[in-house]
Each structure stands twice: as structure tokens, then as C-alpha cells.
Amino acid sequence: MAGREDMFLRAKHRTFSGLTEEAERKWTGPFCFIQAADPQLGLMKAWRVGDSEGGGDEWGEEVELTKQTVEGVNQVRPRPRFMVLCGDLVHAMPGTPFREAQERDLKDALKGTDPSIPLVFVSGNHDLDQIPTPSTVQQYCTVWGDDYFSFWVGGVLCLVLNSQLFFNASACPQLRDAQETWLEAQLSRASSATEPKPKHILVFQHIPLYVKSPDEEDEYFNLHKDVRQRLMERFKRAGVKAVFSGHYHRNAGGCHDGLDMVVTSAIGCQLGDDTHGVRVVVVTADAVVHRYYSLEQLRARGMDQDLRELLEA
């Protein structure tokens, strides 16, 4: 098990310390994990004052919400196998004021996570910039670990992707190409007739393939249609069960031809009618079942009985 001093840097060499294929290749029965998104320290005040691009000089609210998240997740029983944060960890863009302070305070808030629950980090547009460069990607990797990698949990293959490379890689085409080559190798191997198949394949990325419909028009909150359709076809061919994302700051998504697109609202700033919360995901041999909980619900009552029963089956 990785030490607490490197709990934020376990994603290295395109894998994840402690959740490797060698250790976790075999299906061992149902388990649960937590999917969260967009703590985005600094956005709440920036949004209130109408300066979502340049604001963000206060982030005490998001720190407190992150601490509440940690408290609630630590109380979940059975214990989650991991918690994944699907991007926009902080609001300040790379190289701007408040960036380092926001990252430091987010890490301090997350340090209370039970050591038995690994933290998996996904890069978002605010973590890498709207148009990422080799420099901004490297800055992210220095602080949070690899921007794309795979890990295994109880026979389930999980792929963490850098969705900003799908959205706009004009300043770093070589990084986009490298992720594409890696992803194709991962999907090909997972669907190979000569390799033991994972029980499920799950994908984690910041930007959703789509928000409500695979045919919706391009916008800020989804991937462009051509990229979206290409990824969906590749995922379906490989047998991907679900794609988990954030970015929208509201709960949304859908299911198309057996591929579940799960869009989870934020720990931090809400842009719709949802409350600050996280998603509890239960993985069984046949299904991936998920439910959004407000932080208040999670801390007060934990996982619902029907989800616990799935884990006990």
C-alpha cells in the first residue's frame, strides 16, 4: 500500500499503485466505489460575482464541502474500494493566481480520507487549461499523477482518460496521439478473444460524451459530435459498460445501446437544482448500479438498504 505522503501520486507509469492488474485481475464479488466531481475550489464565489473566468479569490466553502464529502465517504459501509474525482479539482487555471494555494487546500481537505480508500484523480479543463499544452499537462501530472492510466478493482478494468485531449489538443497533438495509441491498445486487449475478459470495463473522464442525448448539438459541456460518435463506437465494440464524468455541475446522462453515460453533479458549485453530493456505485457480476446522494444524505444515513443488499448477494 502506498504511503500517505504519496496518496496523491499513485497514478504513475499508466497504472495505479495498489490497484494493478496483477493484484486485482480476478473477480472477487460485488463491491462499491464513490464517484465525485468538480470540487473546483474558487468557483462558488467567482460564479456569484459574475467572474467565472478571472474570479475565485475565496474557496472556504468548497474546502468545507470537500471535508463533508470525506466524512460521508468514510462512513459508507461496506467500505468503498476507491473514490474517483472526475476533474476540475480547482478553479484557478494553470499559471494563474491562487492555483497553488487551491491545490494545497484541496489536498489538506482530502487527507482525512480513510487510508483504505484510494483516491483516483481525473484531469479536467480547469486542471489543464481549455487548450492544454505539454507544460500544463506536465504541471498537472507533477501534482496529481498521470493524466490517463488504467487500474483494476476486483476483476473490473477501469480506464481514466484525459478528455481535454479529445476536446482541443491543438497545442499538444503529440499528447493526443499518444493517448489514442494507448487507449486503442487497452480496448483491443480487453476485447481480445485470446485474453481473459474483465468482468466489466468502466471509463472515467471529465467531459461527458453527451449531456442528455448522443445526437445533441456541440456545446461547452459535451464532446464534439464526431469525437463523441467515434468514442462511443469504440467503447461499445470493446464492451465498455459505463462512462462516468462531471463538468456539467448537474446530474444528467443516459443509456444508449447498452453504454451508460453517467454525468454527476459537483461537490462544489451547483449550476442547476441538484445539491452538493457524490455518486455511490455498486458493481455486481451482471450490473453497474449507481445513485446520487447529497452530502447531507450520505453523512446522515449512508448507503441505502437496497444497494447494500446487492453487495451482500
HUQUIWO-V983830 format. One record per residue. N is the residue number from 1. RES is the residue in one letter. PSI is psi in degrees with one decimal (none if undefined). OMEGA is omega in whole degrees, 0 to 359 (999 if undefined). Layout:
n res psi omega
N RES PSI OMEGA
N RES PSI OMEGA
//
This chain:
n res psi omega
1 M 134.3 180
2 A 147.4 180
3 G 162.1 181
4 R -27.7 182
5 E -21.5 179
6 D 28.9 181
7 M -18.2 180
8 F -2.2 185
9 L 39.2 182
10 R -14.5 177
11 A 100.7 181
12 K 147.5 177
13 H 34.2 176
14 R 20.0 172
15 T -172.2 188
16 F 121.4 183
17 S 127.0 178
18 G -18.0 179
19 L 58.8 183
20 T 164.5 177
21 E -41.4 181
22 E -41.1 184
23 A -28.6 193
24 E 18.0 186
25 R -28.5 188
26 K 136.3 174
27 W 128.0 184
28 T 13.1 179
29 G 171.9 184
30 P 148.9 176
31 F 170.6 177
32 C 159.7 171
33 F 170.6 181
34 I 129.3 171
35 Q 125.8 177
36 A 168.1 181
37 A 153.8 166
38 D 56.9 167
39 P -38.0 169
40 Q 62.1 181
41 L 121.3 178
42 G -17.0 184
43 L -32.3 188
44 M -48.0 177
45 K -41.8 181
46 A -40.9 180
47 W -40.7 181
48 R -39.4 183
49 V -0.3 176
50 G 25.2 179
51 D 66.5 185
52 S -14.5 178
53 E -47.5 187
54 G -6.2 181
55 G -159.3 175
56 G 33.6 182
57 D 1.9 175
58 E 141.4 182
59 W 25.3 178
60 G -35.2 179
61 E -45.9 181
62 E -34.9 176
63 V -44.6 180
64 E -40.9 178
65 L -37.3 178
66 T -39.4 177
67 K -38.5 177
68 Q -37.3 176
69 T -48.5 180
70 V -43.5 180
71 E -45.8 181
72 G -42.8 181
73 V -38.8 179
74 N -23.8 182
75 Q -11.3 184
76 V 132.6 175
77 R 135.5 356
78 P 158.2 184
79 R 131.4 175
80 P 143.9 179
81 R -27.0 176
82 F 166.9 169
83 M 127.8 179
84 V 131.9 176
85 L 112.1 191
86 C 55.3 165
87 G 170.1 190
88 D 63.9 180
89 L -40.0 176
90 V 166.5 183
91 H -37.5 184
92 A 128.5 180
93 M 161.8 178
94 P 135.9 176
95 G 7.3 181
96 T 162.2 177
97 P 148.3 176
98 F -11.2 185
99 R -56.0 184
100 E -37.8 180
101 A -39.4 178
102 Q -42.2 178
103 E -41.8 179
104 R -45.5 183
105 D -32.2 175
106 L -44.3 178
107 K -42.0 179
108 D -39.6 180
109 A -30.9 182
110 L -14.4 185
111 K -18.3 178
112 G -3.3 178
113 T 135.1 180
114 D 134.5 183
115 P -20.0 180
116 S -2.7 181
117 I 95.9 179
118 P 145.0 177
119 L 123.0 180
120 V 126.6 185
121 F 137.4 179
122 V 137.9 182
123 S 140.5 176
124 G 179.3 182
125 N -35.5 178
126 H -21.2 177
127 D -27.4 187
128 L -12.5 189
129 D 156.4 182
130 Q -37.5 174
131 I 93.5 185
132 P 153.4 176
133 T 165.6 175
134 P -34.6 180
135 S -45.8 182
136 T -34.9 177
137 V -42.1 179
138 Q -39.4 177
139 Q -45.4 179
140 Y -47.9 184
141 C -32.3 178
142 T -33.1 185
143 V -37.0 190
144 W -3.2 183
145 G -175.3 186
146 D 148.2 179
147 D -17.7 170
148 Y 143.6 185
149 F 171.8 176
150 S 155.6 170
151 F 163.7 183
152 W 142.3 174
153 V 113.7 174
154 G 41.1 179
155 G 1.2 180
156 V 129.9 178
157 L 127.8 180
158 C 130.8 180
159 L 121.1 176
160 V 123.9 185
161 L 152.4 174
162 N 95.6 186
163 S -17.9 178
164 Q -26.7 176
165 L -23.1 173
166 F -30.5 188
167 F -48.6 179
168 N 98.2 179
169 A 28.2 185
170 S -25.9 180
171 A -2.2 180
172 C 57.0 183
173 P -29.5 180
174 Q -32.8 176
175 L -39.6 175
176 R -47.0 182
177 D -37.7 180
178 A -42.3 178
179 Q -40.4 179
180 E -45.0 180
181 T -43.7 179
182 W -45.9 182
183 L -42.1 180
184 E -40.0 178
185 A -40.5 179
186 Q -46.2 182
187 L -39.2 180
188 S -43.7 180
189 R -40.2 182
190 A -27.9 182
191 S 8.1 182
192 S 141.8 178
193 A -16.1 183
194 T -3.3 180
195 E 145.4 172
196 P 132.1 184
197 K 141.6 171
198 P 153.5 176
199 K -42.5 174
200 H 161.6 169
201 I 127.0 179
202 L 143.7 179
203 V 138.8 176
204 F 125.8 178
205 Q 164.8 184
206 H -55.6 184
207 I 129.4 179
208 P 152.7 168
209 L -47.2 175
210 Y 163.0 180
211 V -45.7 183
212 K -31.6 184
213 S 140.5 178
214 P -19.9 183
215 D 3.5 183
216 E 158.0 181
217 E 159.1 178
218 D 141.4 175
219 E -178.8 183
220 Y -34.4 190
221 F 3.2 178
222 N 173.5 174
223 L 149.7 182
224 H 148.3 189
225 K -45.8 184
226 D -41.8 177
227 V -44.4 181
228 R -50.6 183
229 Q -39.4 180
230 R -44.5 179
231 L -42.5 181
232 M -42.5 179
233 E -41.0 179
234 R -43.3 180
235 F -43.1 181
236 K -43.1 180
237 R -36.9 182
238 A -11.8 180
239 G 23.8 177
240 V 133.1 183
241 K -41.8 185
242 A 148.6 172
243 V 125.1 180
244 F 133.1 182
245 S 178.3 175
246 G -126.0 170
247 H -36.6 187
248 Y -18.8 182
249 H 26.5 174
250 R 157.8 174
251 N 135.3 182
252 A -160.9 177
253 G -166.1 181
254 G -175.4 179
255 C 131.2 183
256 H 118.4 179
257 D 40.4 176
258 G -2.2 178
259 L 114.2 182
260 D 124.3 174
261 M 107.1 186
262 V 113.7 179
263 V 115.9 188
264 T 134.9 180
265 S -178.4 196
266 A 150.2 162
267 I -42.2 185
268 G -127.6 190
269 C 130.0 177
270 Q 134.1 178
271 L 6.6 179
272 G -144.4 185
273 D 2.2 180
274 D 165.9 175
275 T 160.8 178
276 H 129.0 183
277 G -171.0 179
278 V 171.3 180
279 R 130.0 172
280 V 127.9 183
281 V 125.8 178
282 V 127.1 181
283 V 118.3 175
284 T 178.5 180
285 A -29.2 187
286 D -13.8 190
287 A 161.7 171
288 V 108.4 186
289 V 133.5 184
290 H 151.8 182
291 R 134.5 179
292 Y 134.7 178
293 Y 134.7 168
294 S 156.7 179
295 L -35.8 178
296 E -44.3 179
297 Q -46.1 184
298 L -42.0 182
299 R -30.1 185
300 A -38.7 188
301 R -8.1 179
302 G -154.4 183
303 M 140.7 179
304 D 154.3 185
305 Q -39.4 183
306 D -32.8 176
307 L -39.4 178
308 R -37.0 180
309 E -35.0 176
310 L -36.8 180
311 L -23.0 182
312 E -10.3 184
313 A none 999
//
